[in-house]
Amino acid sequence: MPPSLQDVGLAVKRLQWRHHREANRRLAPLGLSLAQWDVLRHLHAHPDASLHDLAVLTFQTDQSMGSLATRMIDRGLLQRRDGPGRAVRHRITDEGDRLRKAGSEVLDTVLTDSLGRLPEQDLATLHRLLIAAGATGPGPDD
């Protein structure tokens, strides 16, 4: 008997929860949370992103992203830059980039402990299926 959609959804959520919990635990010695590392990762990939852009990319509200960015600016991980018009853009600092790289190594170990155990072909299939499932219905921009 195949698993129900609820069983599959719960399995995805449990794995996500495990990744989040373990990532936060292993990032703590760097002084980072998973949310902070995710901001650094996305800002590295999208320099000069606005707060709204970062909120969408990191699955946060504009308000929570604003609070998080302020704390990260105070720690010297991000800097604000004037953009066109009244827009405020953000850049990662050298210290933020150092922690992004160190955090990436941490996340690689977290993911290796679970997903890394899958054979390469299964991992490719899982990726394809998750992309396909995520491509339907409302997304973070809806």
DSSP file with accessible surface (Angstrom, degrees, kcal/mol):
  #  RESIDUE AA STRUCTURE BP1 BP2  ACC     N-H-->O    O-->H-N    N-H-->O    O-->H-N    TCO  KAPPA ALPHA  PHI   PSI    X-CA   Y-CA   Z-CA
    1    1 A M              0   0  230      0, 0.0     3,-0.1     0, 0.0     0, 0.0   0.000 360.0 360.0 360.0 125.1    0.0    0.0    0.0
    2    2 A P        -     0   0  107      0, 0.0     2,-0.0     0, 0.0     0, 0.0  -0.320 360.0 -95.0 -69.1 155.7    1.5    3.3   -1.0
    3    3 A P        -     0   0   87      0, 0.0     2,-0.1     0, 0.0     0, 0.0  -0.350  41.6-110.9 -67.6 151.7    1.9    6.1    1.6
    4    4 A S     >  -     0   0   55      1,-0.1     4,-2.3    -3,-0.1     5,-0.2  -0.330  27.3-108.2 -73.8 164.4   -0.8    8.7    1.8
    5    5 A L  H  > S+     0   0  161      1,-0.2     4,-2.9     2,-0.2     5,-0.2   0.882 123.2  54.3 -60.1 -36.9   -0.2   12.3    0.8
    6    6 A Q  H  > S+     0   0  166      2,-0.2     4,-2.7     1,-0.2    -1,-0.2   0.904 106.4  51.0 -64.2 -40.5   -0.3   13.2    4.5
    7    7 A D  H  > S+     0   0   92      2,-0.2     4,-2.2     1,-0.2    -2,-0.2   0.919 112.5  46.1 -62.1 -43.3    2.4   10.6    5.3
    8    8 A V  H  X S+     0   0   70     -4,-2.3     4,-2.3     2,-0.2    -2,-0.2   0.939 113.0  49.6 -64.9 -46.3    4.6   11.9    2.5
    9    9 A G  H  X S+     0   0   41     -4,-2.9     4,-2.4     1,-0.2    -2,-0.2   0.910 111.3  49.4 -59.1 -41.6    4.0   15.5    3.7
   10   10 A L  H  X S+     0   0   77     -4,-2.7     4,-2.9     2,-0.2    -1,-0.2   0.900 108.7  52.6 -66.0 -38.8    4.8   14.6    7.2
   11   11 A A  H  X S+     0   0   59     -4,-2.2     4,-2.1     2,-0.2    -2,-0.2   0.914 110.3  48.1 -63.7 -40.4    8.0   12.8    6.2
   12   12 A V  H  X S+     0   0   72     -4,-2.3     4,-2.5     2,-0.2    -2,-0.2   0.939 113.4  47.9 -63.3 -45.7    9.1   16.0    4.3
   13   13 A K  H  X S+     0   0  121     -4,-2.4     4,-2.9     1,-0.2    -2,-0.2   0.903 110.1  51.6 -64.3 -41.3    8.3   18.1    7.3
   14   14 A R  H  X S+     0   0  163     -4,-2.9     4,-2.5     2,-0.2    -1,-0.2   0.912 111.3  47.1 -62.7 -42.2   10.2   15.8    9.7
   15   15 A L  H  X S+     0   0   58     -4,-2.1     4,-2.6    -5,-0.2    -2,-0.2   0.932 113.0  49.2 -65.5 -41.9   13.3   15.8    7.6
   16   16 A Q  H  X S+     0   0   83     -4,-2.5     4,-2.7     2,-0.2    -2,-0.2   0.932 111.5  49.2 -61.7 -44.0   13.1   19.6    7.3
   17   17 A W  H  X S+     0   0  149     -4,-2.9     4,-2.8     1,-0.2     5,-0.3   0.917 110.8  50.4 -62.4 -42.9   12.6   19.9   11.1
   18   18 A R  H  X S+     0   0   93     -4,-2.5     4,-2.5     1,-0.2     5,-0.3   0.927 111.6  48.1 -61.1 -45.8   15.6   17.6   11.7
   19   19 A H  H  X S+     0   0   25     -4,-2.6     4,-2.7     2,-0.2     5,-0.2   0.930 113.4  47.2 -60.5 -45.5   17.8   19.7    9.3
   20   20 A H  H  X S+     0   0   85     -4,-2.7     4,-2.5     2,-0.2     5,-0.2   0.935 114.2  46.2 -63.1 -47.6   16.7   23.0   11.0
   21   21 A R  H  X S+     0   0  118     -4,-2.8     4,-2.1    -5,-0.2    -2,-0.2   0.941 117.4  42.6 -61.9 -47.8   17.3   21.7   14.5
   22   22 A E  H  X S+     0   0   32     -4,-2.5     4,-2.6    -5,-0.3     5,-0.2   0.895 113.4  52.2 -69.4 -38.5   20.7   20.2   13.7
   23   23 A A  H  X S+     0   0    0     -4,-2.7     4,-2.3    -5,-0.3     5,-0.2   0.940 110.2  48.6 -63.1 -45.7   21.8   23.1   11.6
   24   24 A N  H  X S+     0   0   64     -4,-2.5     4,-1.3    -5,-0.2    -2,-0.2   0.917 112.3  49.5 -60.5 -40.6   21.0   25.6   14.4
   25   25 A R  H  < S+     0   0  151     -4,-2.1     3,-0.2    -5,-0.2    -2,-0.2   0.940 116.1  41.2 -64.4 -43.8   22.8   23.4   16.9
   26   26 A R  H  < S+     0   0   64     -4,-2.6    -1,-0.2     1,-0.2    -2,-0.2   0.737 114.0  52.0 -79.9 -22.9   26.0   23.2   14.7
   27   27 A L  H ><>S+     0   0    0     -4,-2.3     3,-1.7    -5,-0.2     5,-1.6   0.715  88.2  84.5 -81.6 -20.7   25.9   26.8   13.6
   28   28 A A  G ><5S+     0   0   60     -4,-1.3     3,-2.3     1,-0.3    -1,-0.2   0.863  81.8  58.6 -53.7 -42.5   25.7   28.1   17.2
   29   29 A P  G 3 5S+     0   0  115      0, 0.0    -1,-0.3     0, 0.0    -2,-0.1   0.786 104.8  52.6 -60.8 -22.2   29.5   27.9   17.8
   30   30 A L  G < 5S-     0   0   50     -3,-1.7    -2,-0.2     2,-0.2     3,-0.1   0.494 119.5-113.8 -84.1  -7.1   29.8   30.3   14.9
   31   31 A G  T < 5S+     0   0   38     -3,-2.3     2,-0.3    -4,-0.4    -3,-0.2   0.730  78.3 121.0  79.6  22.0   27.3   32.7   16.5
   32   32 A L      < -     0   0    7     -5,-1.6    -1,-0.3    -8,-0.1     2,-0.3  -0.884  51.5-150.4-119.3 151.1   24.8   32.1   13.7
   33   33 A S     >  -     0   0   37     -2,-0.3     4,-2.5    -3,-0.1     5,-0.2  -0.688  37.5-107.2-102.5 167.0   21.3   30.8   13.5
   34   34 A L  H  > S+     0   0   22     -2,-0.3     4,-2.7     1,-0.2     5,-0.2   0.909 121.7  54.6 -60.6 -39.8   20.1   29.0   10.4
   35   35 A A  H  > S+     0   0   42      1,-0.2     4,-1.9     2,-0.2    -1,-0.2   0.913 109.3  47.0 -61.3 -42.0   18.0   32.1    9.5
   36   36 A Q  H  > S+     0   0   23      2,-0.2     4,-2.3     1,-0.2    -1,-0.2   0.928 112.4  48.7 -66.6 -44.0   21.1   34.3    9.7
   37   37 A W  H  X S+     0   0   18     -4,-2.5     4,-2.9     1,-0.2    -2,-0.2   0.912 109.0  54.3 -62.1 -39.4   23.2   31.9    7.6
   38   38 A D  H  X S+     0   0   24     -4,-2.7     4,-2.6     1,-0.2     5,-0.2   0.901 107.4  50.2 -63.0 -39.3   20.4   31.7    5.0
   39   39 A V  H  X S+     0   0    0     -4,-1.9     4,-2.9     2,-0.2     5,-0.2   0.943 111.6  48.2 -62.2 -46.2   20.3   35.5    4.7
   40   40 A L  H  X S+     0   0    0     -4,-2.3     4,-2.2     2,-0.2    -2,-0.2   0.919 111.8  50.3 -60.3 -42.4   24.1   35.5    4.2
   41   41 A R  H  X S+     0   0  103     -4,-2.9     4,-1.7     1,-0.2    -2,-0.2   0.939 114.9  42.0 -62.1 -47.2   23.8   32.8    1.6
   42   42 A H  H  X S+     0   0   29     -4,-2.6     4,-1.9     1,-0.2    -2,-0.2   0.880 113.0  52.7 -71.6 -35.1   21.1   34.6   -0.4
   43   43 A L  H  < S+     0   0    2     -4,-2.9    -1,-0.2    -5,-0.2    -2,-0.2   0.873 107.2  53.1 -69.7 -32.3   22.7   38.0   -0.1
   44   44 A H  H  < S+     0   0   91     -4,-2.2    -1,-0.2    -5,-0.2    -2,-0.2   0.917 114.6  41.7 -63.5 -42.0   25.9   36.5   -1.5
   45   45 A A  H  < S+     0   0   63     -4,-1.7    -2,-0.2     1,-0.3    -1,-0.2   0.744 126.6  34.1 -76.1 -25.0   24.0   35.1   -4.4
   46   46 A H  S >< S-     0   0   90     -4,-1.9     3,-1.2    -5,-0.1    -1,-0.3  -0.591  81.4-165.2-131.7  69.7   21.9   38.3   -4.8
   47   47 A P  T 3  S+     0   0   75      0, 0.0    44,-0.2     0, 0.0    -3,-0.1  -0.222  75.3  23.5 -56.5 146.9   24.1   41.3   -3.9
   48   48 A D  T 3  S+     0   0   52     42,-1.7    43,-0.2     1,-0.2     2,-0.1   0.690  85.5 164.2  69.8  21.8   22.2   44.6   -3.3
   49   49 A A  B <   -A   90   0A   5     -3,-1.2    41,-1.3    41,-0.5    -1,-0.2  -0.383  34.7-123.6 -66.5 148.1   19.0   42.7   -2.5
   50   50 A S     >  -     0   0   21     39,-0.2     4,-2.5     1,-0.1     5,-0.2  -0.394  26.3-104.8 -81.8 168.2   16.3   44.7   -0.8
   51   51 A L  H  > S+     0   0   46     37,-0.5     4,-2.6     1,-0.2     5,-0.2   0.911 123.9  51.7 -59.9 -41.4   14.7   43.7    2.6
   52   52 A H  H  > S+     0   0   99      2,-0.2     4,-2.4     1,-0.2    -1,-0.2   0.931 108.3  50.5 -62.7 -44.2   11.6   42.5    0.7
   53   53 A D  H  > S+     0   0   72      1,-0.2     4,-2.6     2,-0.2    -1,-0.2   0.932 112.7  47.0 -57.5 -46.2   13.7   40.4   -1.7
   54   54 A L  H  X S+     0   0    0     -4,-2.5     4,-2.1     1,-0.2    -1,-0.2   0.885 109.1  54.6 -64.8 -37.6   15.5   38.8    1.2
   55   55 A A  H  <>S+     0   0    0     -4,-2.6     5,-2.7    -5,-0.2     4,-0.4   0.937 111.2  44.8 -61.4 -44.7   12.3   38.2    3.1
   56   56 A V  H ><5S+     0   0   36     -4,-2.4     3,-1.1     1,-0.2    -2,-0.2   0.943 113.8  49.2 -64.9 -46.2   10.9   36.3    0.1
   57   57 A L  H 3<5S+     0   0   51     -4,-2.6    -1,-0.2     1,-0.2    -2,-0.2   0.822 117.9  40.0 -63.4 -32.0   14.1   34.3   -0.5
   58   58 A T  T 3<5S-     0   0   11     -4,-2.1    -1,-0.2    -5,-0.2    -2,-0.2   0.268 110.9-115.0-104.9  10.6   14.3   33.3    3.2
   59   59 A F  T < 5S+     0   0  161     -3,-1.1     2,-0.3    -4,-0.4    -3,-0.2   0.880  72.9 127.0  60.0  43.2   10.5   32.6    3.7
   60   60 A Q      < -     0   0   47     -5,-2.7    -1,-0.2    -6,-0.2     2,-0.1  -0.809  63.7-103.1-120.7 166.5   10.1   35.5    6.3
   61   61 A T     >  -     0   0   87     -2,-0.3     4,-2.5     1,-0.1     5,-0.2  -0.477  35.1-112.5 -79.6 160.6    7.8   38.4    6.6
   62   62 A D  H  > S+     0   0   85      1,-0.2     4,-2.3     2,-0.2     5,-0.1   0.906 118.4  51.7 -58.8 -39.9    9.2   41.9    5.7
   63   63 A Q  H  > S+     0   0  165      2,-0.2     4,-2.1     1,-0.2    -1,-0.2   0.935 111.0  44.5 -65.5 -46.6    8.9   42.8    9.4
   64   64 A S  H  > S+     0   0   43      1,-0.2     4,-2.5     2,-0.2    -1,-0.2   0.897 113.3  51.7 -67.8 -35.1   10.9   39.8   10.7
   65   65 A M  H  X S+     0   0    0     -4,-2.5     4,-3.0     2,-0.2    -1,-0.2   0.903 107.8  53.1 -66.1 -37.9   13.5   40.2    7.9
   66   66 A G  H  X S+     0   0   16     -4,-2.3     4,-2.2    -5,-0.2    -2,-0.2   0.925 110.9  45.8 -62.0 -43.5   13.9   43.9    8.9
   67   67 A S  H  X S+     0   0   59     -4,-2.1     4,-2.0     2,-0.2    -2,-0.2   0.919 114.5  48.0 -64.8 -44.0   14.5   43.0   12.5
   68   68 A L  H  X S+     0   0    5     -4,-2.5     4,-2.4     1,-0.2    -2,-0.2   0.926 111.1  50.5 -64.1 -43.6   16.9   40.2   11.6
   69   69 A A  H  X S+     0   0    0     -4,-3.0     4,-2.7     1,-0.2     5,-0.2   0.912 107.9  53.4 -62.3 -40.4   18.8   42.5    9.2
   70   70 A T  H  X S+     0   0   55     -4,-2.2     4,-2.5     1,-0.2    -1,-0.2   0.928 110.3  46.9 -61.0 -44.2   19.1   45.2   11.8
   71   71 A R  H  X S+     0   0  132     -4,-2.0     4,-1.4     1,-0.2    -1,-0.2   0.896 113.2  49.3 -64.4 -38.3   20.7   42.7   14.3
   72   72 A M  H  <>S+     0   0    0     -4,-2.4     5,-2.8     2,-0.2     6,-0.9   0.860 110.2  50.4 -71.4 -32.5   23.0   41.4   11.6
   73   73 A I  H ><5S+     0   0   39     -4,-2.7     3,-1.6     4,-0.2    -2,-0.2   0.933 107.9  53.5 -66.9 -44.2   24.1   45.0   10.7
   74   74 A D  H 3<5S+     0   0  130     -4,-2.5    -2,-0.2     1,-0.3    -1,-0.2   0.823 108.8  50.1 -60.2 -31.2   24.8   45.7   14.3
   75   75 A R  T 3<5S-     0   0  109     -4,-1.4    -1,-0.3    -5,-0.2    -2,-0.2   0.467 118.3-112.9 -85.1  -4.8   27.0   42.6   14.4
   76   76 A G  T < 5S+     0   0   34     -3,-1.6    20,-0.5    -4,-0.3    19,-0.4   0.720  86.5 115.0  81.8  21.8   28.9   43.8   11.3
   77   77 A L  S   <S+     0   0    1     -5,-2.8    16,-2.1    18,-0.2     2,-0.3   0.734  78.0  25.6 -93.7 -27.4   27.6   41.0    9.0
   78   78 A L  E     -B   92   0A   4     -6,-0.9     2,-0.4    14,-0.2    14,-0.2  -0.917  64.6-156.1-129.9 160.2   25.6   43.2    6.6
   79   79 A Q  E     -B   91   0A  86     12,-2.5    12,-2.4    -2,-0.3     2,-0.3  -0.990  16.9-128.3-136.7 146.0   25.8   46.8    5.5
   80   80 A R  E     -B   90   0A 114     -2,-0.4     2,-0.4    10,-0.2    10,-0.2  -0.706  24.3-172.3 -89.8 145.8   23.0   49.0    4.1
   81   81 A R  E     -B   89   0A 102      8,-3.0     8,-3.4    -2,-0.3     2,-0.1  -0.992  29.5-106.5-136.0 144.1   23.6   50.9    0.9
   82   82 A D  E     -B   88   0A 155     -2,-0.4     6,-0.2     6,-0.2     4,-0.1  -0.462  39.9-171.4 -68.5 137.6   21.5   53.5   -0.8
   83   83 A G        -     0   0   20      4,-2.8    -1,-0.1     1,-0.2     2,-0.1  -0.468  41.5 -48.5-113.7-168.0   19.7   52.2   -3.9
   84   84 A P  S >  S-     0   0   97      0, 0.0     3,-2.0     0, 0.0    -1,-0.2  -0.375 109.8 -20.8 -65.6 139.1   17.7   53.9   -6.6
   85   85 A G  T 3  S-     0   0   81      1,-0.3    -2,-0.1    -3,-0.1     0, 0.0  -0.382 132.7 -23.9  64.1-130.9   15.1   56.3   -5.2
   86   86 A R  T 3  S+     0   0  244     -2,-0.1    -1,-0.3    -4,-0.1     0, 0.0   0.403 103.3 127.3 -94.0   2.9   14.2   55.5   -1.6
   87   87 A A    <   -     0   0   32     -3,-2.0    -4,-2.8    -5,-0.1     2,-0.5  -0.285  47.2-152.1 -64.5 142.8   15.3   51.9   -1.9
   88   88 A V  E     - B   0  82A  60     -6,-0.2   -37,-0.5    -8,-0.0     2,-0.3  -0.977  12.9-165.1-115.4 127.4   17.8   50.5    0.6
   89   89 A R  E     - B   0  81A  64     -8,-3.4    -8,-3.0    -2,-0.5     2,-0.4  -0.711   7.4-139.1-108.2 164.6   20.0   47.7   -0.6
   90   90 A H  E     -AB  49  80A   1    -41,-1.3   -42,-1.7    -2,-0.3   -41,-0.5  -0.939  13.3-171.8-129.6 147.3   22.1   45.3    1.4
   91   91 A R  E     - B   0  79A  83    -12,-2.4   -12,-2.5    -2,-0.4     2,-0.3  -0.963  27.6-114.7-133.2 152.4   25.6   43.8    1.0
   92   92 A I  E     - B   0  78A  34     -2,-0.3   -14,-0.2   -14,-0.2     2,-0.1  -0.644  31.1-136.0 -84.9 139.2   27.4   41.2    2.9
   93   93 A T     >  -     0   0   22    -16,-2.1     4,-2.7    -2,-0.3     5,-0.2  -0.400  28.6-100.5 -86.1 172.8   30.6   42.3    4.8
   94   94 A D  H  > S+     0   0  151      1,-0.2     4,-2.3     2,-0.2     5,-0.1   0.914 126.9  48.0 -59.7 -42.7   33.9   40.5    4.9
   95   95 A E  H  > S+     0   0   80    -19,-0.4     4,-2.3     2,-0.2    -1,-0.2   0.903 110.8  51.1 -65.6 -40.5   33.0   39.1    8.3
   96   96 A G  H  > S+     0   0    0    -20,-0.5     4,-2.3     1,-0.2    -2,-0.2   0.909 110.4  49.1 -61.5 -39.8   29.6   38.1    7.0
   97   97 A D  H  X S+     0   0   33     -4,-2.7     4,-2.4     2,-0.2    -2,-0.2   0.892 108.3  53.4 -69.0 -37.1   31.2   36.3    4.1
   98   98 A R  H  X S+     0   0  130     -4,-2.3     4,-2.3     1,-0.2    -2,-0.2   0.944 112.8  44.0 -60.6 -44.7   33.6   34.5    6.3
   99   99 A L  H  X S+     0   0    3     -4,-2.3     4,-2.9     2,-0.2    -2,-0.2   0.852 109.4  57.2 -71.1 -31.9   30.7   33.2    8.4
  100  100 A R  H  X S+     0   0   31     -4,-2.3     4,-2.2     2,-0.2    -1,-0.2   0.945 109.5  45.3 -60.6 -46.8   28.7   32.4    5.3
  101  101 A K  H  X S+     0   0  109     -4,-2.4     4,-1.6     2,-0.2    -2,-0.2   0.929 114.8  46.7 -64.2 -44.9   31.6   30.1    4.1
  102  102 A A  H  X S+     0   0   24     -4,-2.3     4,-1.7     1,-0.2    -1,-0.2   0.905 112.9  50.7 -64.0 -39.8   32.0   28.5    7.5
  103  103 A G  H  X S+     0   0    0     -4,-2.9     4,-2.9     1,-0.2    -1,-0.2   0.857 104.1  58.2 -66.0 -34.1   28.3   28.0    7.8
  104  104 A S  H  X S+     0   0   30     -4,-2.2     4,-2.4     1,-0.2    -1,-0.2   0.902 105.1  50.5 -62.6 -39.1   28.2   26.4    4.4
  105  105 A E  H  X S+     0   0  139     -4,-1.6     4,-1.7     2,-0.2    -1,-0.2   0.909 110.6  49.9 -64.0 -40.7   30.6   23.8    5.6
  106  106 A V  H  X S+     0   0   25     -4,-1.7     4,-2.2     1,-0.2    -2,-0.2   0.942 111.1  48.1 -62.0 -48.5   28.4   23.2    8.6
  107  107 A L  H  X S+     0   0   16     -4,-2.9     4,-2.8     1,-0.2     5,-0.3   0.884 106.5  57.6 -63.2 -36.5   25.3   22.8    6.4
  108  108 A D  H  X S+     0   0  101     -4,-2.4     4,-2.2     1,-0.2    -1,-0.2   0.908 108.2  46.8 -60.2 -39.1   27.1   20.4    4.1
  109  109 A T  H  X S+     0   0   65     -4,-1.7     4,-1.8     2,-0.2    -2,-0.2   0.902 111.3  51.4 -70.4 -38.3   27.8   18.1    7.1
  110  110 A V  H  X S+     0   0    5     -4,-2.2     4,-0.5     1,-0.2    -2,-0.2   0.945 115.0  41.9 -61.2 -47.6   24.2   18.4    8.3
  111  111 A L  H >X>S+     0   0   60     -4,-2.8     5,-1.9     1,-0.2     4,-1.0   0.845 109.6  57.8 -72.2 -31.7   22.8   17.4    4.9
  112  112 A T  H 3<5S+     0   0   82     -4,-2.2    -1,-0.2    -5,-0.3    -2,-0.2   0.880  98.7  61.5 -63.7 -35.7   25.5   14.7    4.3
  113  113 A D  H 3<5S+     0   0   70     -4,-1.8    -1,-0.2    -5,-0.1    -2,-0.2   0.719 125.0  13.2 -64.4 -21.7   24.3   13.0    7.5
  114  114 A S  H X<5S+     0   0    8     -3,-0.9     3,-1.4    -4,-0.5     4,-0.2   0.669 138.1  28.1-116.6 -71.8   20.8   12.5    6.0
  115  115 A L  G ><5S+     0   0   43     -4,-1.0     3,-1.9     1,-0.3    -3,-0.2   0.819 111.5  67.9 -67.3 -29.5   20.6   13.1    2.2
  116  116 A G  G 3 <S+     0   0   47     -5,-1.9    -1,-0.3     1,-0.3    -4,-0.2   0.647  89.1  66.2 -66.4 -14.0   24.2   12.2    1.7
  117  117 A R  G <  S+     0   0  179     -3,-1.4    -1,-0.3    -5,-0.1    -2,-0.2   0.612  83.3  94.7 -80.8 -13.5   23.4    8.6    2.6
  118  118 A L  S <  S-     0   0   65     -3,-1.9     5,-0.0    -4,-0.2    -4,-0.0  -0.553  87.9-104.7 -78.5 143.7   21.2    8.3   -0.5
  119  119 A P     >  -     0   0   78      0, 0.0     4,-2.5     0, 0.0     3,-0.3  -0.314  36.3-109.2 -60.6 150.6   22.6    6.8   -3.7
  120  120 A E  H  > S+     0   0  173      1,-0.2     4,-2.4     2,-0.2     5,-0.2   0.870 118.7  51.3 -52.5 -42.2   23.3    9.5   -6.3
  121  121 A Q  H  > S+     0   0  153      1,-0.2     4,-2.2     2,-0.2    -1,-0.2   0.910 110.6  48.3 -65.7 -40.2   20.5    8.3   -8.5
  122  122 A D  H  > S+     0   0   84     -3,-0.3     4,-3.0     2,-0.2    -2,-0.2   0.894 110.5  51.8 -66.2 -39.1   18.0    8.4   -5.7
  123  123 A L  H  X S+     0   0   66     -4,-2.5     4,-2.6     2,-0.2    -2,-0.2   0.926 110.0  48.9 -63.6 -41.8   19.2   11.9   -4.7
  124  124 A A  H  X S+     0   0   59     -4,-2.4     4,-2.5    -5,-0.2    -2,-0.2   0.907 112.7  48.2 -64.0 -39.8   18.7   13.1   -8.2
  125  125 A T  H  X S+     0   0   48     -4,-2.2     4,-2.8     2,-0.2    -2,-0.2   0.928 110.9  50.2 -66.3 -45.3   15.2   11.5   -8.3
  126  126 A L  H  X S+     0   0   54     -4,-3.0     4,-2.7     2,-0.2     5,-0.2   0.934 111.5  49.1 -58.5 -45.6   14.3   13.1   -4.9
  127  127 A H  H  X S+     0   0  124     -4,-2.6     4,-2.5     1,-0.2     5,-0.2   0.941 111.8  48.1 -59.7 -47.4   15.5   16.5   -6.2
  128  128 A R  H  X S+     0   0  147     -4,-2.5     4,-2.5     1,-0.2    -1,-0.2   0.923 113.4  47.8 -60.8 -43.0   13.5   16.2   -9.4
  129  129 A L  H  X S+     0   0   90     -4,-2.8     4,-2.8     2,-0.2    -1,-0.2   0.900 111.5  49.2 -68.0 -40.2   10.3   15.1   -7.5
  130  130 A L  H  X S+     0   0   84     -4,-2.7     4,-2.4    -5,-0.2    -1,-0.2   0.907 112.0  48.9 -66.2 -39.7   10.6   17.9   -4.9
  131  131 A I  H  X S+     0   0  104     -4,-2.5     4,-1.1    -5,-0.2    -2,-0.2   0.937 113.2  47.6 -63.0 -44.6   11.1   20.5   -7.7
  132  132 A A  H  < S+     0   0   56     -4,-2.5     3,-0.5    -5,-0.2     4,-0.3   0.925 113.3  47.2 -63.6 -43.9    8.1   19.1   -9.6
  133  133 A A  H >< S+     0   0   67     -4,-2.8     3,-1.0     1,-0.2    -1,-0.2   0.892 112.9  49.6 -66.2 -37.1    5.9   19.1   -6.4
  134  134 A G  H 3< S+     0   0   61     -4,-2.4    -1,-0.2     1,-0.2    -2,-0.2   0.661  98.0  69.4 -75.8 -14.7    6.9   22.6   -5.5
  135  135 A A  T 3< S+     0   0   81     -4,-1.1     2,-0.3    -3,-0.5    -1,-0.2   0.567  91.0  71.7 -81.3  -7.8    6.2   23.9   -9.0
  136  136 A T  S <  S+     0   0  106     -3,-1.0     0, 0.0    -4,-0.3     0, 0.0  -0.822  91.5   5.7-110.3 148.1    2.5   23.5   -8.6
  137  137 A G  S    S-     0   0   59     -2,-0.3     0, 0.0     2,-0.0     0, 0.0  -0.131 106.6 -15.0  79.7-175.3    0.1   25.5   -6.4
  138  138 A P        -     0   0  115      0, 0.0    -2,-0.1     0, 0.0     0, 0.0  -0.287  64.1-169.2 -64.4 143.8    0.8   28.7   -4.4
  139  139 A G    >   -     0   0   32     -4,-0.1     3,-1.8     0, 0.0    -4,-0.0  -0.548  44.0 -76.1-119.7-170.8    4.4   29.6   -3.7
  140  140 A P  T 3  S+     0   0   83      0, 0.0   -83,-0.0     0, 0.0   -81,-0.0   0.730 128.9  52.7 -64.6 -21.4    6.3   32.1   -1.5
  141  141 A D  T 3         0   0  122    -85,-0.0   -85,-0.0     0, 0.0     0, 0.0   0.480 360.0 360.0 -90.4  -5.0    5.4   35.0   -3.8
  142  142 A D    <         0   0  148     -3,-1.8     0, 0.0     0, 0.0     0, 0.0  -0.524 360.0 360.0 -90.5 360.0    1.6   34.2   -3.8
